Amino acid sequence: MAGSHGHGHTPAAWTGVIIAFIGFCVAGAFMVMANPLGFWAGMVIIAAGAVVGGAMSVAGLGQKRPQPQPAQAES
């Protein structure tokens, strides 16, 4: 079962998650430093990760959707 599904092992998923992780690190660091502007910059980076990952998925670098199989008539 571990290898039966893609579960986001695509360039789009990896890129989006890495960008979002960097955003979380930036936001967390600036939150500890009590710098609201830096915190919100980190939030923007997180949103950018979602946008980049989604755009890459639309461009064909995401997980392929399964094609519906036509129903077979019983004879």
PQR file with spaces between the fields and no chain letter, atoms N, CA, C, O and H, PARSE charges and radii, in Angstrom:
ATOM       1  N    MET     1       0.815   -1.189    0.000 -0.4000 1.5000
ATOM       2  CA   MET     1       0.000    0.000    0.000 -0.0000 2.0000
ATOM       3  C    MET     1       0.860    1.255    0.000  0.5500 1.7000
ATOM       4  O    MET     1       0.407    2.312   -0.438 -0.5500 1.4000
ATOM       5  N    ALA     2       2.072    1.155    0.476 -0.4000 1.5000
ATOM       6  CA   ALA     2       2.909    2.342    0.551 -0.0000 2.0000
ATOM       7  C    ALA     2       3.244    2.900   -0.823  0.5500 1.7000
ATOM       8  O    ALA     2       3.384    4.115   -0.962 -0.5500 1.4000
ATOM       9  H    ALA     2       2.440    0.295    0.832  0.4000 1.0000
ATOM      10  N    GLY     3       3.376    2.072   -1.830 -0.4000 1.5000
ATOM      11  CA   GLY     3       3.739    2.558   -3.143 -0.0000 2.0000
ATOM      12  C    GLY     3       2.580    2.609   -4.118  0.5500 1.7000
ATOM      13  O    GLY     3       2.796    2.823   -5.311 -0.5500 1.4000
ATOM      14  H    GLY     3       3.262    1.085   -1.717  0.4000 1.0000
ATOM      15  N    SER     4       1.363    2.420   -3.650 -0.4000 1.5000
ATOM      16  CA   SER     4       0.237    2.333   -4.570 -0.0000 2.0000
ATOM      17  C    SER     4      -0.328    3.687   -4.988  0.5500 1.7000
ATOM      18  O    SER     4      -1.052    3.758   -5.981 -0.5500 1.4000
ATOM      19  H    SER     4       1.188    2.246   -2.681  0.4000 1.0000
ATOM      20  N    HIS     5      -0.025    4.741   -4.277 -0.4000 1.5000
ATOM      21  CA   HIS     5      -0.553    6.064   -4.603 -0.0000 2.0000
ATOM      22  C    HIS     5       0.602    7.048   -4.727  0.5500 1.7000
ATOM      23  O    HIS     5       1.664    6.859   -4.133 -0.5500 1.4000
ATOM      24  H    HIS     5       0.564    4.683   -3.471  0.4000 1.0000
ATOM      25  N    GLY     6       0.376    8.110   -5.516 -0.4000 1.5000
ATOM      26  CA   GLY     6       1.412    9.122   -5.706 -0.0000 2.0000
ATOM      27  C    GLY     6       1.659    9.950   -4.454  0.5500 1.7000
ATOM      28  O    GLY     6       2.813   10.194   -4.099 -0.5500 1.4000
ATOM      29  H    GLY     6      -0.487    8.263   -5.998  0.4000 1.0000
ATOM      30  N    HIS     7       0.621   10.380   -3.789 -0.4000 1.5000
ATOM      31  CA   HIS     7       0.690   11.181   -2.558 -0.0000 2.0000
ATOM      32  C    HIS     7       1.618   12.373   -2.699  0.5500 1.7000
ATOM      33  O    HIS     7       2.377   12.689   -1.782 -0.5500 1.4000
ATOM      34  H    HIS     7      -0.316   10.182   -4.078  0.4000 1.0000
ATOM      35  N    GLY     8       1.559   13.034   -3.842 -0.4000 1.5000
ATOM      36  CA   GLY     8       2.284   14.288   -3.999 -0.0000 2.0000
ATOM      37  C    GLY     8       3.744   14.168   -4.323  0.5500 1.7000
ATOM      38  O    GLY     8       4.484   15.133   -4.133 -0.5500 1.4000
ATOM      39  H    GLY     8       0.942   12.777   -4.587  0.4000 1.0000
ATOM      40  N    HIS     9       4.194   13.044   -4.798 -0.4000 1.5000
ATOM      41  CA   HIS     9       5.599   12.896   -5.163 -0.0000 2.0000
ATOM      42  C    HIS     9       5.805   13.434   -6.574  0.5500 1.7000
ATOM      43  O    HIS     9       6.164   12.690   -7.488 -0.5500 1.4000
ATOM      44  H    HIS     9       3.593   12.260   -4.952  0.4000 1.0000
ATOM      45  N    THR    10       5.575   14.735   -6.742 -0.4000 1.5000
ATOM      46  CA   THR    10       5.699   15.392   -8.033 -0.0000 2.0000
ATOM      47  C    THR    10       6.508   16.670   -7.873  0.5500 1.7000
ATOM      48  O    THR    10       6.614   17.202   -6.768 -0.5500 1.4000
ATOM      49  H    THR    10       5.284   15.339   -6.001  0.4000 1.0000
ATOM      50  N    PRO    11       7.077   17.168   -8.964 -0.5600 1.5000
ATOM      51  CA   PRO    11       7.808   18.439   -8.863  0.2800 2.0000
ATOM      52  C    PRO    11       6.932   19.584   -8.353  0.5500 1.7000
ATOM      53  O    PRO    11       7.404   20.437   -7.601 -0.5500 1.4000
ATOM      54  N    ALA    12       5.659   19.606   -8.758 -0.4000 1.5000
ATOM      55  CA   ALA    12       4.763   20.679   -8.303 -0.0000 2.0000
ATOM      56  C    ALA    12       4.567   20.616   -6.792  0.5500 1.7000
ATOM      57  O    ALA    12       4.620   21.644   -6.116 -0.5500 1.4000
ATOM      58  H    ALA    12       5.276   18.913   -9.368  0.4000 1.0000
ATOM      59  N    ALA    13       4.343   19.424   -6.263 -0.4000 1.5000
ATOM      60  CA   ALA    13       4.114   19.279   -4.821 -0.0000 2.0000
ATOM      61  C    ALA    13       5.375   19.617   -4.031  0.5500 1.7000
ATOM      62  O    ALA    13       5.310   20.340   -3.037 -0.5500 1.4000
ATOM      63  H    ALA    13       4.300   18.589   -6.812  0.4000 1.0000
ATOM      64  N    TRP    14       6.514   19.099   -4.466 -0.4000 1.5000
ATOM      65  CA   TRP    14       7.762   19.371   -3.745 -0.0000 2.0000
ATOM      66  C    TRP    14       8.080   20.861   -3.750  0.5500 1.7000
ATOM      67  O    TRP    14       8.454   21.419   -2.719 -0.5500 1.4000
ATOM      68  H    TRP    14       6.567   18.512   -5.273  0.4000 1.0000
ATOM      69  N    THR    15       7.934   21.500   -4.891 -0.4000 1.5000
ATOM      70  CA   THR    15       8.248   22.926   -4.977 -0.0000 2.0000
ATOM      71  C    THR    15       7.313   23.746   -4.090  0.5500 1.7000
ATOM      72  O    THR    15       7.765   24.622   -3.353 -0.5500 1.4000
ATOM      73  H    THR    15       7.629   21.046   -5.729  0.4000 1.0000
ATOM      74  N    GLY    16       6.020   23.467   -4.159 -0.4000 1.5000
ATOM      75  CA   GLY    16       5.071   24.203   -3.328 -0.0000 2.0000
ATOM      76  C    GLY    16       5.331   24.030   -1.841  0.5500 1.7000
ATOM      77  O    GLY    16       5.259   24.992   -1.077 -0.5500 1.4000
ATOM      78  H    GLY    16       5.653   22.756   -4.758  0.4000 1.0000
ATOM      79  N    VAL    17       5.633   22.808   -1.434 -0.4000 1.5000
ATOM      80  CA   VAL    17       5.887   22.547   -0.015 -0.0000 2.0000
ATOM      81  C    VAL    17       7.189   23.190    0.447  0.5500 1.7000
ATOM      82  O    VAL    17       7.251   23.727    1.554 -0.5500 1.4000
ATOM      83  H    VAL    17       5.692   22.027   -2.055  0.4000 1.0000
ATOM      84  N    ILE    18       8.219   23.146   -0.376 -0.4000 1.5000
ATOM      85  CA   ILE    18       9.497   23.756    0.017 -0.0000 2.0000
ATOM      86  C    ILE    18       9.339   25.271    0.168  0.5500 1.7000
ATOM      87  O    ILE    18       9.846   25.856    1.125 -0.5500 1.4000
ATOM      88  H    ILE    18       8.169   22.710   -1.274  0.4000 1.0000
ATOM      89  N    ILE    19       8.641   25.902   -0.770 -0.4000 1.5000
ATOM      90  CA   ILE    19       8.418   27.354   -0.661 -0.0000 2.0000
ATOM      91  C    ILE    19       7.586   27.674    0.574  0.5500 1.7000
ATOM      92  O    ILE    19       7.893   28.622    1.296 -0.5500 1.4000
ATOM      93  H    ILE    19       8.229   25.426   -1.547  0.4000 1.0000
ATOM      94  N    ALA    20       6.539   26.895    0.824 -0.4000 1.5000
ATOM      95  CA   ALA    20       5.714   27.128    2.012 -0.0000 2.0000
ATOM      96  C    ALA    20       6.516   26.913    3.293  0.5500 1.7000
ATOM      97  O    ALA    20       6.342   27.658    4.258 -0.5500 1.4000
ATOM      98  H    ALA    20       6.290   26.125    0.238  0.4000 1.0000
ATOM      99  N    PHE    21       7.387   25.912    3.319 -0.4000 1.5000
ATOM     100  CA   PHE    21       8.223   25.656    4.502 -0.0000 2.0000
ATOM     101  C    PHE    21       9.145   26.848    4.776  0.5500 1.7000
ATOM     102  O    PHE    21       9.323   27.260    5.922 -0.5500 1.4000
ATOM     103  H    PHE    21       7.528   25.306    2.535  0.4000 1.0000
ATOM     104  N    ILE    22       9.723   27.388    3.711 -0.4000 1.5000
ATOM     105  CA   ILE    22      10.570   28.574    3.880 -0.0000 2.0000
ATOM     106  C    ILE    22       9.734   29.723    4.440  0.5500 1.7000
ATOM     107  O    ILE    22      10.195   30.464    5.309 -0.5500 1.4000
ATOM     108  H    ILE    22       9.579   27.054    2.780  0.4000 1.0000
ATOM     109  N    GLY    23       8.512   29.871    3.946 -0.4000 1.5000
ATOM     110  CA   GLY    23       7.625   30.920    4.460 -0.0000 2.0000
ATOM     111  C    GLY    23       7.310   30.733    5.936  0.5500 1.7000
ATOM     112  O    GLY    23       7.288   31.699    6.698 -0.5500 1.4000
ATOM     113  H    GLY    23       8.137   29.270    3.240  0.4000 1.0000
ATOM     114  N    PHE    24       7.064   29.477    6.343 -0.4000 1.5000
ATOM     115  CA   PHE    24       6.807   29.211    7.761 -0.0000 2.0000
ATOM     116  C    PHE    24       8.027   29.561    8.610  0.5500 1.7000
ATOM     117  O    PHE    24       7.891   30.113    9.702 -0.5500 1.4000
ATOM     118  H    PHE    24       7.081   28.692    5.724  0.4000 1.0000
ATOM     119  N    CYS    25       9.203   29.245    8.111 -0.4000 1.5000
ATOM     120  CA   CYS    25      10.425   29.579    8.854 -0.0000 2.0000
ATOM     121  C    CYS    25      10.594   31.086    8.985  0.5500 1.7000
ATOM     122  O    CYS    25      10.927   31.584   10.061 -0.5500 1.4000
ATOM     123  H    CYS    25       9.313   28.797    7.224  0.4000 1.0000
ATOM     124  N    VAL    26      10.367   31.813    7.893 -0.4000 1.5000
ATOM     125  CA   VAL    26      10.479   33.272    7.920 -0.0000 2.0000
ATOM     126  C    VAL    26       9.447   33.866    8.882  0.5500 1.7000
ATOM     127  O    VAL    26       9.779   34.705    9.719 -0.5500 1.4000
ATOM     128  H    VAL    26      10.096   31.407    7.019  0.4000 1.0000
ATOM     129  N    ALA    27       8.194   33.422    8.754 -0.4000 1.5000
ATOM     130  CA   ALA    27       7.144   33.956    9.621 -0.0000 2.0000
ATOM     131  C    ALA    27       7.421   33.631   11.081  0.5500 1.7000
ATOM     132  O    ALA    27       7.226   34.473   11.958 -0.5500 1.4000
ATOM     133  H    ALA    27       7.925   32.740    8.074  0.4000 1.0000
ATOM     134  N    GLY    28       7.873   32.417   11.339 -0.4000 1.5000
ATOM     135  CA   GLY    28       8.171   32.033   12.727 -0.0000 2.0000
ATOM     136  C    GLY    28       9.303   32.841   13.324  0.5500 1.7000
ATOM     137  O    GLY    28       9.225   33.270   14.475 -0.5500 1.4000
ATOM     138  H    GLY    28       8.032   31.733   10.627  0.4000 1.0000
ATOM     139  N    ALA    29      10.360   33.053   12.545 -0.4000 1.5000
ATOM     140  CA   ALA    29      11.501   33.823   13.051 -0.0000 2.0000
ATOM     141  C    ALA    29      11.089   35.262   13.353  0.5500 1.7000
ATOM     142  O    ALA    29      11.447   35.808   14.396 -0.5500 1.4000
ATOM     143  H    ALA    29      10.423   32.704   11.610  0.4000 1.0000
ATOM     144  N    PHE    30      10.341   35.869   12.445 -0.4000 1.5000
ATOM     145  CA   PHE    30       9.934   37.258   12.674 -0.0000 2.0000
ATOM     146  C    PHE    30       8.880   37.378   13.761  0.5500 1.7000
ATOM     147  O    PHE    30       8.773   38.422   14.404 -0.5500 1.4000
ATOM     148  H    PHE    30      10.050   35.426   11.598  0.4000 1.0000
ATOM     149  N    MET    31       8.104   36.329   13.975 -0.4000 1.5000
ATOM     150  CA   MET    31       7.133   36.362   15.061 -0.0000 2.0000
ATOM     151  C    MET    31       7.871   36.381   16.409  0.5500 1.7000
ATOM     152  O    MET    31       7.491   37.108   17.326 -0.5500 1.4000
ATOM     153  H    MET    31       8.192   35.480   13.453  0.4000 1.0000
ATOM     154  N    VAL    32       8.923   35.574   16.508 -0.4000 1.5000
ATOM     155  CA   VAL    32       9.714   35.550   17.744 -0.0000 2.0000
ATOM     156  C    VAL    32      10.416   36.886   17.954  0.5500 1.7000
ATOM     157  O    VAL    32      10.580   37.337   19.087 -0.5500 1.4000
ATOM     158  H    VAL    32       9.231   34.983   15.762  0.4000 1.0000
ATOM     159  N    MET    33      10.832   37.521   16.849 -0.4000 1.5000
ATOM     160  CA   MET    33      11.501   38.814   16.947 -0.0000 2.0000
ATOM     161  C    MET    33      10.521   39.973   17.101  0.5500 1.7000
ATOM     162  O    MET    33      10.934   41.131   17.162 -0.5500 1.4000
ATOM     163  H    MET    33      10.698   37.154   15.928  0.4000 1.0000
ATOM     164  N    ALA    34       9.217   39.666   17.164 -0.4000 1.5000
ATOM     165  CA   ALA    34       8.162   40.680   17.328 -0.0000 2.0000
ATOM     166  C    ALA    34       8.207   41.718   16.216  0.5500 1.7000
ATOM     167  O    ALA    34       8.098   42.919   16.466 -0.5500 1.4000
ATOM     168  H    ALA    34       8.881   38.726   17.115  0.4000 1.0000
ATOM     169  N    ASN    35       8.369   41.239   14.979 -0.4000 1.5000
ATOM     170  CA   ASN    35       8.404   42.114   13.814 -0.0000 2.0000
ATOM     171  C    ASN    35       7.221   41.762   12.914  0.5500 1.7000
ATOM     172  O    ASN    35       7.304   40.815   12.132 -0.5500 1.4000
ATOM     173  H    ASN    35       8.458   40.263   14.776  0.4000 1.0000
ATOM     174  N    PRO    36       6.118   42.514   13.015 -0.5600 1.5000
ATOM     175  CA   PRO    36       4.919   42.169   12.239  0.2800 2.0000
ATOM     176  C    PRO    36       5.122   42.216   10.725  0.5500 1.7000
ATOM     177  O    PRO    36       4.538   41.404   10.008 -0.5500 1.4000
ATOM     178  N    LEU    37       5.924   43.136   10.230 -0.4000 1.5000
ATOM     179  CA   LEU    37       6.141   43.240    8.791 -0.0000 2.0000
ATOM     180  C    LEU    37       6.832   41.982    8.260  0.5500 1.7000
ATOM     181  O    LEU    37       6.444   41.460    7.215 -0.5500 1.4000
ATOM     182  H    LEU    37       6.399   43.796   10.813  0.4000 1.0000
ATOM     183  N    GLY    38       7.829   41.503    8.953 -0.4000 1.5000
ATOM     184  CA   GLY    38       8.511   40.278    8.548 -0.0000 2.0000
ATOM     185  C    GLY    38       7.610   39.055    8.643  0.5500 1.7000
ATOM     186  O    GLY    38       7.678   38.151    7.811 -0.5500 1.4000
ATOM     187  H    GLY    38       8.145   41.927    9.802  0.4000 1.0000
ATOM     188  N    PHE    39       6.758   39.041    9.677 -0.4000 1.5000
ATOM     189  CA   PHE    39       5.795   37.943    9.825 -0.0000 2.0000
ATOM     190  C    PHE    39       4.873   37.880    8.618  0.5500 1.7000
ATOM     191  O    PHE    39       4.656   36.807    8.054 -0.5500 1.4000
ATOM     192  H    PHE    39       6.703   39.775   10.353  0.4000 1.0000
ATOM     193  N    TRP    40       4.329   39.027    8.220 -0.4000 1.5000
ATOM     194  CA   TRP    40       3.411   39.044    7.085 -0.0000 2.0000
ATOM     195  C    TRP    40       4.138   38.757    5.777  0.5500 1.7000
ATOM     196  O    TRP    40       3.539   38.224    4.843 -0.5500 1.4000
ATOM     197  H    TRP    40       4.506   39.898    8.678  0.4000 1.0000
ATOM     198  N    ALA    41       5.408   39.101    5.700 -0.4000 1.5000
ATOM     199  CA   ALA    41       6.197   38.719    4.522 -0.0000 2.0000
ATOM     200  C    ALA    41       6.286   37.195    4.438  0.5500 1.7000
ATOM     201  O    ALA    41       6.205   36.625    3.350 -0.5500 1.4000
ATOM     202  H    ALA    41       5.894   39.534    6.459  0.4000 1.0000
ATOM     203  N    GLY    42       6.453   36.541    5.579 -0.4000 1.5000
ATOM     204  CA   GLY    42       6.455   35.082    5.614 -0.0000 2.0000
ATOM     205  C    GLY    42       5.119   34.503    5.182  0.5500 1.7000
ATOM     206  O    GLY    42       5.072   33.482    4.495 -0.5500 1.4000
ATOM     207  H    GLY    42       6.519   37.004    6.463  0.4000 1.0000
ATOM     208  N    MET    43       4.032   35.153    5.584 -0.4000 1.5000
ATOM     209  CA   MET    43       2.707   34.690    5.158 -0.0000 2.0000
ATOM     210  C    MET    43       2.537   34.819    3.639  0.5500 1.7000
ATOM     211  O    MET    43       1.912   33.969    3.006 -0.5500 1.4000
ATOM     212  H    MET    43       4.071   35.982    6.142  0.4000 1.0000
ATOM     213  N    VAL    44       3.088   35.867    3.074 -0.4000 1.5000
ATOM     214  CA   VAL    44       3.029   36.046    1.620 -0.0000 2.0000
ATOM     215  C    VAL    44       3.828   34.945    0.923  0.5500 1.7000
ATOM     216  O    VAL    44       3.410   34.434   -0.116 -0.5500 1.4000
ATOM     217  H    VAL    44       3.596   36.557    3.589  0.4000 1.0000
ATOM     218  N    ILE    45       4.969   34.583    1.492 -0.4000 1.5000
ATOM     219  CA   ILE    45       5.776   33.502    0.916 -0.0000 2.0000
ATOM     220  C    ILE    45       5.002   32.186    0.960  0.5500 1.7000
ATOM     221  O    ILE    45       5.059   31.405    0.011 -0.5500 1.4000
ATOM     222  H    ILE    45       5.308   34.998    2.336  0.4000 1.0000
ATOM     223  N    ILE    46       4.289   31.935    2.040 -0.4000 1.5000
ATOM     224  CA   ILE    46       3.471   30.720    2.142 -0.0000 2.0000
ATOM     225  C    ILE    46       2.413   30.706    1.042  0.5500 1.7000
ATOM     226  O    ILE    46       2.220   29.687    0.379 -0.5500 1.4000
ATOM     227  H    ILE    46       4.243   32.570    2.812  0.4000 1.0000
ATOM     228  N    ALA    47       1.737   31.817    0.849 -0.4000 1.5000
ATOM     229  CA   ALA    47       0.727   31.901   -0.209 -0.0000 2.0000
ATOM     230  C    ALA    47       1.365   31.723   -1.581  0.5500 1.7000
ATOM     231  O    ALA    47       0.776   31.105   -2.467 -0.5500 1.4000
ATOM     232  H    ALA    47       1.893   32.645    1.388  0.4000 1.0000
ATOM     233  N    ALA    48       2.563   32.261   -1.756 -0.4000 1.5000
ATOM     234  CA   ALA    48       3.272   32.102   -3.027 -0.0000 2.0000
ATOM     235  C    ALA    48       3.577   30.626   -3.301  0.5500 1.7000
ATOM     236  O    ALA    48       3.546   30.184   -4.449 -0.5500 1.4000
ATOM     237  H    ALA    48       3.042   32.763   -1.036  0.4000 1.0000
ATOM     238  N    GLY    49       3.871   29.871   -2.246 -0.4000 1.5000
ATOM     239  CA   GLY    49       4.100   28.437   -2.413 -0.0000 2.0000
ATOM     240  C    GLY    49       2.875   27.731   -2.954  0.5500 1.7000
ATOM     241  O    GLY    49       2.987   26.848   -3.804 -0.5500 1.4000
ATOM     242  H    GLY    49       3.896   30.230   -1.312  0.4000 1.0000
ATOM     243  N    ALA    50       1.702   28.116   -2.466 -0.4000 1.5000
ATOM     244  CA   ALA    50       0.458   27.517   -2.954 -0.0000 2.0000
ATOM     245  C    ALA    50       0.222   27.900   -4.413  0.5500 1.7000
ATOM     246  O    ALA    50      -0.191   27.065   -5.217 -0.5500 1.4000
ATOM     247  H    ALA    50       1.611   28.833   -1.775  0.4000 1.0000
ATOM     248  N    VAL    51       0.480   29.144   -4.749 -0.4000 1.5000
ATOM     249  CA   VAL    51       0.270   29.607   -6.122 -0.0000 2.0000
ATOM     250  C    VAL    51       1.250   28.928   -7.075  0.5500 1.7000
ATOM     251  O    VAL    51       0.851   28.475   -8.148 -0.5500 1.4000
ATOM     252  H    VAL    51       0.816   29.822   -4.095  0.4000 1.0000
ATOM     253  N    VAL    52       2.513   28.851   -6.700 -0.4000 1.5000
ATOM     254  CA   VAL    52       3.526   28.229   -7.558 -0.0000 2.0000
ATOM     255  C    VAL    52       3.232   26.744   -7.737  0.5500 1.7000
ATOM     256  O    VAL    52       3.302   26.229   -8.853 -0.5500 1.4000
ATOM     257  H    VAL    52       2.837   29.219   -5.828  0.4000 1.0000
ATOM     258  N    GLY    53       2.905   26.056   -6.652 -0.4000 1.5000
ATOM     259  CA   GLY    53       2.570   24.636   -6.754 -0.0000 2.0000
ATOM     260  C    GLY    53       1.357   24.393   -7.630  0.5500 1.7000
ATOM     261  O    GLY    53       1.343   23.463   -8.437 -0.5500 1.4000
ATOM     262  H    GLY    53       2.848   26.475   -5.745  0.4000 1.0000
ATOM     263  N    GLY    54       0.339   25.226   -7.475 -0.4000 1.5000
ATOM     264  CA   GLY    54      -0.858   25.099   -8.305 -0.0000 2.0000
ATOM     265  C    GLY    54      -0.574   25.386   -9.769  0.5500 1.7000
ATOM     266  O    GLY    54      -1.081   24.691  -10.650 -0.5500 1.4000
ATOM     267  H    GLY    54       0.351   25.981   -6.820  0.4000 1.0000
ATOM     268  N    ALA    55       0.234   26.403  -10.033 -0.4000 1.5000
ATOM     269  CA   ALA    55       0.578   26.734  -11.417 -0.0000 2.0000
ATOM     270  C    ALA    55       1.395   25.619  -12.060  0.5500 1.7000
ATOM     271  O    ALA    55       1.191   25.292  -13.229 -0.5500 1.4000
ATOM     272  H    ALA    55       0.646   26.967   -9.317  0.4000 1.0000
ATOM     273  N    MET    56       2.307   25.042  -11.308 -0.4000 1.5000
ATOM     274  CA   MET    56       3.100   23.934  -11.848 -0.0000 2.0000
ATOM     275  C    MET    56       2.224   22.715  -12.109  0.5500 1.7000
ATOM     276  O    MET    56       2.440   21.989  -13.080 -0.5500 1.4000
ATOM     277  H    MET    56       2.472   25.307  -10.358  0.4000 1.0000
ATOM     278  N    SER    57       1.247   22.490  -11.254 -0.4000 1.5000
ATOM     279  CA   SER    57       0.330   21.370  -11.454 -0.0000 2.0000
ATOM     280  C    SER    57      -0.502   21.568  -12.717  0.5500 1.7000
ATOM     281  O    SER    57      -0.701   20.626  -13.484 -0.5500 1.4000
ATOM     282  H    SER    57       1.072   23.079  -10.465  0.4000 1.0000
ATOM     283  N    VAL    58      -0.987   22.787  -12.933 -0.4000 1.5000
ATOM     284  CA   VAL    58      -1.752   23.090  -14.134 -0.0000 2.0000
ATOM     285  C    VAL    58      -0.867   22.942  -15.377  0.5500 1.7000
ATOM     286  O    VAL    58      -1.348   22.561  -16.445 -0.5500 1.4000
ATOM     287  H    VAL    58      -0.825   23.551  -12.309  0.4000 1.0000
ATOM     288  N    ALA    59       0.420   23.242  -15.231 -0.4000 1.5000
ATOM     289  CA   ALA    59       1.352   23.147  -16.353 -0.0000 2.0000
ATOM     290  C    ALA    59       1.728   21.702  -16.673  0.5500 1.7000
ATOM     291  O    ALA    59       2.472   21.450  -17.620 -0.5500 1.4000
ATOM     292  H    ALA    59       0.810   23.551  -14.364  0.4000 1.0000
ATOM     293  N    GLY    60       1.223   20.763  -15.894 -0.4000 1.5000
ATOM     294  CA   GLY    60       1.483   19.352  -16.183 -0.0000 2.0000
ATOM     295  C    GLY    60       2.537   18.702  -15.319  0.5500 1.7000
ATOM     296  O    GLY    60       2.917   17.559  -15.575 -0.5500 1.4000
ATOM     297  H    GLY    60       0.619   20.967  -15.124  0.4000 1.0000
ATOM     298  N    LEU    61       3.022   19.396  -14.299 -0.4000 1.5000
ATOM     299  CA   LEU    61       4.053   18.838  -13.438 -0.0000 2.0000
ATOM     300  C    LEU    61       3.498   18.246  -12.146  0.5500 1.7000
ATOM     301  O    LEU    61       4.254   17.862  -11.254 -0.5500 1.4000
ATOM     302  H    LEU    61       2.713   20.324  -14.092  0.4000 1.0000
ATOM     303  N    GLY    62       2.181   18.177  -12.055 -0.4000 1.5000
ATOM     304  CA   GLY    62       1.537   17.613  -10.871 -0.0000 2.0000
ATOM     305  C    GLY    62       1.131   16.170  -11.097  0.5500 1.7000
ATOM     306  O    GLY    62       1.486   15.556  -12.103 -0.5500 1.4000
ATOM     307  H    GLY    62       1.567   18.490  -12.780  0.4000 1.0000
ATOM     308  N    GLN    63       0.388   15.648  -10.152 -0.4000 1.5000
ATOM     309  CA   GLN    63      -0.077   14.271  -10.235 -0.0000 2.0000
ATOM     310  C    GLN    63      -1.134   14.141  -11.324  0.5500 1.7000
ATOM     311  O    GLN    63      -2.043   14.965  -11.427 -0.5500 1.4000
ATOM     312  H    GLN    63       0.101   16.147   -9.335  0.4000 1.0000
ATOM     313  N    LYS    64      -1.006   13.106  -12.126 -0.4000 1.5000
ATOM     314  CA   LYS    64      -1.971   12.873  -13.206 -0.0000 2.0000
ATOM     315  C    LYS    64      -3.266   12.346  -12.604  0.5500 1.7000
ATOM     316  O    LYS    64      -3.247   11.483  -11.726 -0.5500 1.4000
ATOM     317  H    LYS    64      -0.268   12.436  -12.043  0.4000 1.0000
ATOM     318  N    ARG    65      -4.388   12.868  -13.082 -0.4000 1.5000
ATOM     319  CA   ARG    65      -5.695   12.410  -12.610 -0.0000 2.0000
ATOM     320  C    ARG    65      -6.041   11.109  -13.316  0.5500 1.7000
ATOM     321  O    ARG    65      -5.804   10.974  -14.517 -0.5500 1.4000
ATOM     322  H    ARG    65      -4.404   13.568  -13.796  0.4000 1.0000
ATOM     323  N    PRO    66      -6.601   10.147  -12.582 -0.5600 1.5000
ATOM     324  CA   PRO    66      -6.960    8.886  -13.232  0.2800 2.0000
ATOM     325  C    PRO    66      -8.103    9.095  -14.224  0.5500 1.7000
ATOM     326  O    PRO    66      -9.053    9.830  -13.956 -0.5500 1.4000
ATOM     327  N    GLN    67      -7.990    8.441  -15.358 -0.4000 1.5000
ATOM     328  CA   GLN    67      -9.023    8.528  -16.385 -0.0000 2.0000
ATOM     329  C    GLN    67     -10.130    7.536  -16.045  0.5500 1.7000
ATOM     330  O    GLN    67      -9.845    6.390  -15.695 -0.5500 1.4000
ATOM     331  H    GLN    67      -7.218    7.843  -15.576  0.4000 1.0000
ATOM     332  N    PRO    68     -11.385    7.959  -16.143 -0.5600 1.5000
ATOM     333  CA   PRO    68     -12.484    7.022  -15.852  0.2800 2.0000
ATOM     334  C    PRO    68     -12.510    5.900  -16.895  0.5500 1.7000
ATOM     335  O    PRO    68     -12.354    6.138  -18.093 -0.5500 1.4000
ATOM     336  N    GLN    69     -12.707    4.694  -16.414 -0.4000 1.5000
ATOM     337  CA   GLN    69     -12.777    3.542  -17.285 -0.0000 2.0000
ATOM     338  C    GLN    69     -14.224    3.368  -17.751  0.5500 1.7000
ATOM     339  O    GLN    69     -15.151    3.452  -16.944 -0.5500 1.4000
ATOM     340  H    GLN    69     -12.833    4.501  -15.441  0.4000 1.0000
ATOM     341  N    PRO    70     -14.418    3.126  -19.047 -0.5600 1.5000
ATOM     342  CA   PRO    70     -15.795    2.908  -19.511  0.2800 2.0000
ATOM     343  C    PRO    70     -16.350    1.604  -18.959  0.5500 1.7000
ATOM     344  O    PRO    70     -15.641    0.604  -18.840 -0.5500 1.4000
ATOM     345  N    ALA    71     -17.631    1.640  -18.627 -0.4000 1.5000
ATOM     346  CA   ALA    71     -18.280    0.453  -18.079 -0.0000 2.0000
ATOM     347  C    ALA    71     -18.405   -0.605  -19.171  0.5500 1.7000
ATOM     348  O    ALA    71     -18.765   -0.303  -20.309 -0.5500 1.4000
ATOM     349  H    ALA    71     -18.207    2.452  -18.723  0.4000 1.0000
ATOM     350  N    GLN    72     -18.106   -1.832  -18.811 -0.4000 1.5000
ATOM     351  CA   GLN    72     -18.208   -2.921  -19.784 -0.0000 2.0000
ATOM     352  C    GLN    72     -19.562   -3.575  -19.664  0.5500 1.7000
ATOM     353  O    GLN    72     -20.023   -3.883  -18.565 -0.5500 1.4000
ATOM     354  H    GLN    72     -17.813   -2.078  -17.887  0.4000 1.0000
ATOM     355  N    ALA    73     -20.189   -3.784  -20.790 -0.4000 1.5000
ATOM     356  CA   ALA    73     -21.516   -4.414  -20.810 -0.0000 2.0000
ATOM     357  C    ALA    73     -21.359   -5.912  -20.603  0.5500 1.7000
ATOM     358  O    ALA    73     -20.475   -6.550  -21.174 -0.5500 1.4000
ATOM     359  H    ALA    73     -19.814   -3.534  -21.683  0.4000 1.0000
ATOM     360  N    GLU    74     -22.239   -6.454  -19.774 -0.4000 1.5000
ATOM     361  CA   GLU    74     -22.228   -7.906  -19.550 -0.0000 2.0000
ATOM     362  C    GLU    74     -23.034   -8.582  -20.644  0.5500 1.7000
ATOM     363  O    GLU    74     -24.087   -8.085  -21.041 -0.5500 1.4000
ATOM     364  H    GLU    74     -22.958   -5.936  -19.311  0.4000 1.0000
ATOM     365  N    SER    75     -22.543   -9.714  -21.133 -0.4000 1.5000
ATOM     366  CA   SER    75     -23.243  -10.437  -22.186 -0.0000 2.0000
ATOM     367  C    SER    75     -23.956  -11.633  -21.640  0.5500 1.7000
ATOM     368  O    SER    75     -24.603  -12.363  -22.392 -0.5500 1.4000
ATOM     369  H    SER    75     -21.687  -10.117  -20.811  0.4000 1.0000
